[in-house]
Amino acid sequence: MATITKPESKADVKPETDPKPKRNGRWWQTKEPQRQDNSAIIGERKTTPYVFSLPAILLVAGLLGFPVLWGVWQSLYRRPSLGADPGWVGLQNYADMFASDAFWESLRKTAFFVTGSLILALALGLFFSLALFKVVGRFRFLRAVMIGPYIVSNVAAAVMFRILFNAQFGTMNQALEWLPFVDSGPRWLADPTIAMVTVIFTQVWTDLPLVILLLLGGMMSIDQAHLDAALVDGASGWDRAIHITTPLLAPQILISVVWISYSTLTGLGVVLALTGGGPLKATQTTAMEMYTVAFRNLEFNQALAIASFILLLNGLLTLAYLRIGRKYNYEA
């Protein structure tokens, strides 16, 4: 006769293993057992790259930071005459700088110089990067050729454009004279209204290859699915370039803006070799004013005050660009 066994109740059933280990003390006094961190062995900690990069960071910071700090410190001194010992004047050099009409006039011309260079460089950079992105086959060598202007130094490029825009024997005026309605070409470097435009064009020519490289690299990283979806929806080539490609290039555009602003604000070689600040100080930028104060007036400590101001202005403009980029959720 079969025997019927009574099923055990839940209270009688004991698990073979306790799923939660017993803790000593109260819950707010208990601590989880620390696990052994082996990430440092294979270099997975977030601090590992900084630890290995620390020697190089300290070396570069020392090489770049010391001249900057020394220049700011020397801007607080003044020499009564060339070769004399400097004397402490505090912020007097900065007070004289802000009280100078020549400084404010150079700052106004610098604002026009930077703004014009930004607009022209971004417009040409987007145009040429889109064109180079479309080239295929044998024409891909153009992507390597366009880096050529960046290899040429600013002074050499300025001398080349000075010959190109010469009013008497320049190539530009000789080409314009072939037109039936042009009697003689303009005086590119002697006319105060045209000289700044010529300087902007020359500065953009030297900086444009890097802008094209940045934008072209950004275009190559764009997911082709976005462009294919727009093509299915019937968007034209210009619609895709304006409404899809350009917004997705926002990080690269932000980096380009920071670079062009820095290059034009501190750029001295193009202005010095092309016009020397003339004619009639029409191209006397802040960097050129610093050069004039230092090497023509022989007031080196006052020139260091202008250099410190340019450094501060560069930092403020960079922070402003980054803030605008984050406002539109664009991060470099």
Buried (B, 14 or more C-beta within 10 A) or exposed (E): EEEEEEEEEEEEEEEEEEEEEEEEEEEEEEEEEEEEEEEEEEEEEEEEEEEEEEEEEEEEEEEEEEEEEEBBEBBBBBBEEEEEEEEEBEEBBBEBBEEBEEBEBBBEBBEBBBEBBBEBBBEBBBEBBBBBBEEEEEEEEEBEEBEEBBEBEBBEBBEBBBEBBBBEEBEBBEEBEEEEEEEEBBBBBBBEEBBBBBBBBBBBBBBBBBBBBBBBEBBEEBEEEEBEEBBEEEBEEEBBBEEBBBEBBBBBBBBBBBBBBBBBBBBBBBBBBBBBBBBEBBBBBBBBBBBBBBEEEEBBBBBBBBBBBBBEBBEEBBEEBBEEBEEEEBEB
